[in-house]
Amino acid sequence: MRLCVIPARGGSKRIPRKNIKSFCGQVMISYSIKAALDSQCFDLVIVSTDDAEIAEVAKSFGASVPFIRPDELANDYAGTIPVIKHAIEWCDDQGQSPSEVCCLYATAPFVRASTIRKAYEQMQSTQADYCFTATSFAFPIQRAIKITAENRVEMLYPEHLETRSQDLEESYHDAGQFYWGKAEAFKQQKPLFSKSATPYILPRYLVQDIDTLEDWKKAELMYKTIKKEAI
């Protein structure tokens, strides 16, 4: 069985109720649920939440909410992998043990069904334990600066002060859309950012973390532009 788990707790602090807040005219979590269902990759799409309202909204868009996430996995310090492990073990207890699992974030309006499918195929073909979305940094991280307590500037990597940009190694970061993985890898809580994983590279215009109101506004502008270009 292939399982999709969408973590969506109710206690978001910086953007209250962000999982069910309206984004470009639709409830935020609906984008992830729709992409999961449209991908036709899954036998079961679960939303893992501690919140009754989120549970009802998720079910209205076609997801299953067969359990309420326990309190110890719904606080500000709960990690993603333990939440996925809990969902897998719940399925195991029901006699529906999954073989592959996709953790799909609830705040991923740019996620596409085709991307979910292709990332699964990449995980299978490379025999990796995980496959997750990643994208390149827009600016060389070797040229990053920090601001000191005295409001002055220091380079994080001063040895690259004179290095040409084209000679600097390209760097990547987690795109924050989803993580495909073998069920056993999640249950063993193997680290994602390791040789166990293969990255599925996305263009930067499809990537935006949504942690602050500024992020939210930028993401809406990006989404509207992409939608307009597609017409």
C-alpha positions as CSV (number, residue, x, y, z in Angstrom):
1,M,0.0,0.0,0.0
2,R,1.2,3.5,-0.8
3,L,0.2,6.1,1.8
4,C,0.1,9.9,1.8
5,V,0.3,11.7,5.1
6,I,-0.5,15.4,5.2
7,P,0.6,16.9,8.6
8,A,-1.7,19.8,9.6
9,R,-1.7,20.7,13.3
10,G,-3.9,23.5,14.5
11,G,-1.4,25.6,16.6
12,S,0.4,27.7,14.0
13,K,1.7,30.8,15.7
14,R,3.1,33.1,13.1
15,I,0.2,32.7,10.7
16,P,-2.8,31.6,12.8
17,R,-4.9,28.8,11.3
18,K,-2.7,28.9,8.2
19,N,-3.6,25.3,7.1
20,I,-7.2,26.4,6.5
21,K,-6.7,30.0,5.7
22,S,-7.8,31.2,2.2
23,F,-5.0,31.3,-0.3
24,C,-5.9,32.8,-3.7
25,G,-9.5,31.9,-3.1
26,Q,-9.1,28.4,-1.9
27,V,-8.4,26.8,1.5
28,M,-4.7,26.3,1.8
29,I,-4.8,22.6,2.6
30,S,-7.0,21.9,-0.4
31,Y,-4.1,22.3,-2.8
32,S,-2.1,19.5,-1.2
33,I,-5.1,17.2,-0.9
34,K,-6.1,17.7,-4.5
35,A,-2.5,17.1,-5.8
36,A,-2.3,13.9,-3.8
37,L,-5.6,12.6,-5.1
38,D,-4.9,13.7,-8.7
39,S,-1.5,12.0,-8.7
40,Q,-3.2,8.6,-8.4
41,C,-0.2,7.4,-6.5
42,F,-1.9,6.6,-3.2
43,D,-4.2,3.9,-1.8
44,L,-4.9,6.2,1.2
45,V,-4.5,10.0,1.8
46,I,-4.5,10.8,5.5
47,V,-4.5,14.2,7.2
48,S,-2.7,14.0,10.5
49,T,-4.2,16.7,12.8
50,D,-5.0,17.5,16.4
51,D,-7.7,20.0,15.3
52,A,-11.4,19.2,14.8
53,E,-12.0,22.0,12.4
54,I,-9.0,21.1,10.2
55,A,-10.2,17.5,10.3
56,E,-13.6,18.5,8.9
57,V,-12.2,20.7,6.2
58,A,-9.8,18.0,5.1
59,K,-12.6,15.4,4.9
60,S,-14.7,17.8,2.8
61,F,-11.9,17.8,0.2
62,G,-11.6,14.1,0.0
63,A,-8.9,13.2,2.5
64,S,-9.3,10.7,5.4
65,V,-8.9,11.7,9.0
66,P,-9.0,8.3,10.8
67,F,-7.4,9.5,14.0
68,I,-6.6,12.6,16.0
69,R,-2.9,13.2,16.4
70,P,-1.8,12.8,20.1
71,D,-0.8,15.9,22.0
72,E,2.9,14.9,22.3
73,L,3.1,15.1,18.5
74,A,1.2,18.3,18.1
75,N,3.4,20.8,20.0
76,D,5.9,23.3,18.6
77,Y,8.8,20.9,19.0
78,A,7.3,17.8,17.3
79,G,9.4,16.7,14.3
80,T,8.0,15.7,11.0
81,I,9.4,12.1,10.9
82,P,7.9,11.1,14.3
83,V,4.5,12.3,13.0
84,I,4.8,10.2,9.8
85,K,6.0,7.3,11.9
86,H,2.9,7.5,14.1
87,A,0.6,7.5,11.0
88,I,2.5,4.4,9.5
89,E,2.2,2.6,12.8
90,W,-1.5,3.4,13.0
91,C,-2.0,1.8,9.6
92,D,0.1,-1.2,10.7
93,D,-2.3,-1.7,13.6
94,Q,-5.2,-1.7,11.2
95,G,-3.7,-4.4,9.1
96,Q,-2.9,-2.0,6.2
97,S,0.9,-1.7,6.4
98,P,2.2,0.7,3.8
99,S,5.3,0.0,1.7
100,E,6.0,3.6,0.6
101,V,4.9,6.8,2.2
102,C,4.8,10.4,1.1
103,C,4.8,13.2,3.7
104,L,3.1,16.1,1.9
105,Y,3.0,19.5,3.6
106,A,-0.3,21.2,4.0
107,T,1.1,24.5,3.0
108,A,2.4,23.6,-0.5
109,P,0.1,25.4,-3.0
110,F,2.7,25.0,-5.8
111,V,2.9,21.2,-5.6
112,R,1.8,19.3,-8.7
113,A,0.4,15.8,-9.1
114,S,2.9,15.1,-11.9
115,T,5.8,16.1,-9.6
116,I,4.6,13.6,-6.9
117,R,4.5,10.9,-9.5
118,K,7.9,11.7,-11.0
119,A,9.6,11.9,-7.6
120,Y,8.2,8.5,-6.8
121,E,9.6,7.0,-10.0
122,Q,12.9,8.6,-9.2
123,M,13.0,7.1,-5.7
124,Q,12.2,3.7,-7.3
125,S,14.7,3.9,-10.1
126,T,17.6,5.1,-7.9
127,Q,16.7,2.6,-5.1
128,A,16.9,5.4,-2.5
129,D,15.2,5.3,0.8
130,Y,13.8,8.9,0.3
131,C,13.1,11.3,-2.5
132,F,12.3,14.9,-1.6
133,T,11.9,18.2,-3.5
134,A,14.9,20.6,-3.6
135,T,15.9,23.7,-5.4
136,S,19.0,25.8,-5.9
137,F,19.9,28.9,-3.9
138,A,19.5,32.0,-6.1
139,F,22.7,33.5,-4.7
140,P,26.0,31.8,-3.9
141,I,25.9,30.9,-0.2
142,Q,29.7,31.2,-0.1
143,R,29.2,35.0,-0.4
144,A,26.7,35.1,2.5
145,I,27.3,37.9,5.1
146,K,26.2,38.3,8.7
147,I,25.5,41.4,10.7
148,T,27.4,41.7,14.0
149,A,26.2,42.9,17.3
150,E,27.8,46.3,16.4
151,N,25.7,46.5,13.2
152,R,28.7,45.8,11.1
153,V,29.2,43.2,8.3
154,E,31.3,40.1,8.2
155,M,31.5,37.4,5.5
156,L,30.6,33.9,6.7
157,Y,33.2,32.5,4.3
158,P,35.9,35.2,4.0
159,E,38.1,32.8,2.0
160,H,35.8,33.3,-0.9
161,L,36.0,37.1,-1.0
162,E,37.8,37.1,-4.3
163,T,36.5,33.8,-5.8
164,R,34.6,34.2,-9.0
165,S,30.9,33.3,-8.9
166,Q,31.2,30.8,-11.7
167,D,33.9,29.0,-9.7
168,L,31.7,28.5,-6.6
169,E,29.9,25.2,-6.2
170,E,26.1,25.5,-6.6
171,S,24.2,24.8,-3.4
172,Y,20.6,23.5,-2.8
173,H,18.0,23.6,-0.1
174,D,14.9,21.7,0.8
175,A,11.9,23.0,-1.2
176,G,9.4,22.0,1.5
177,Q,6.8,20.3,-0.6
178,F,7.0,16.6,0.1
179,Y,9.1,13.7,1.2
180,W,8.6,10.3,-0.4
181,G,10.1,7.4,1.6
182,K,10.1,3.8,2.2
183,A,7.9,3.0,5.2
184,E,10.7,1.3,7.0
185,A,13.0,4.3,6.6
186,F,10.4,6.5,8.3
187,K,9.8,3.9,11.0
188,Q,13.6,3.7,11.7
189,Q,13.6,7.5,11.6
190,K,16.5,7.6,9.2
191,P,17.7,11.1,8.5
192,L,16.4,12.7,5.4
193,F,19.3,14.9,4.5
194,S,21.8,12.1,3.9
195,K,23.0,9.6,1.3
196,S,19.8,7.7,1.9
197,A,17.9,10.4,-0.2
198,T,17.8,11.5,-3.8
199,P,16.7,15.1,-4.5
200,Y,14.0,15.9,-7.1
201,I,15.0,19.3,-8.3
202,L,12.4,22.0,-8.8
203,P,12.7,25.4,-10.5
204,R,12.9,28.3,-8.0
205,Y,9.7,29.8,-9.2
206,L,7.8,26.8,-7.8
207,V,9.3,27.1,-4.4
208,Q,8.3,29.3,-1.5
209,D,8.3,28.6,2.2
210,I,5.2,30.0,3.9
211,D,6.1,30.8,7.5
212,T,5.4,34.5,7.9
213,L,2.8,36.9,6.5
214,E,5.4,38.3,4.2
215,D,6.0,34.8,2.8
216,W,2.2,34.4,2.4
217,K,1.9,37.6,0.4
218,K,4.9,36.7,-1.8
219,A,3.5,33.2,-2.4
220,E,0.1,34.6,-3.5
221,L,1.8,36.9,-6.0
222,M,3.8,34.1,-7.4
223,Y,0.8,31.8,-7.6
224,K,-1.3,34.4,-9.4
225,T,1.5,35.1,-11.9
226,I,2.0,31.4,-12.7
227,K,-1.7,30.9,-13.1
228,K,-1.9,34.0,-15.4
229,E,1.0,32.7,-17.5
230,A,-0.7,29.3,-17.9
231,I,-3.9,30.8,-19.4
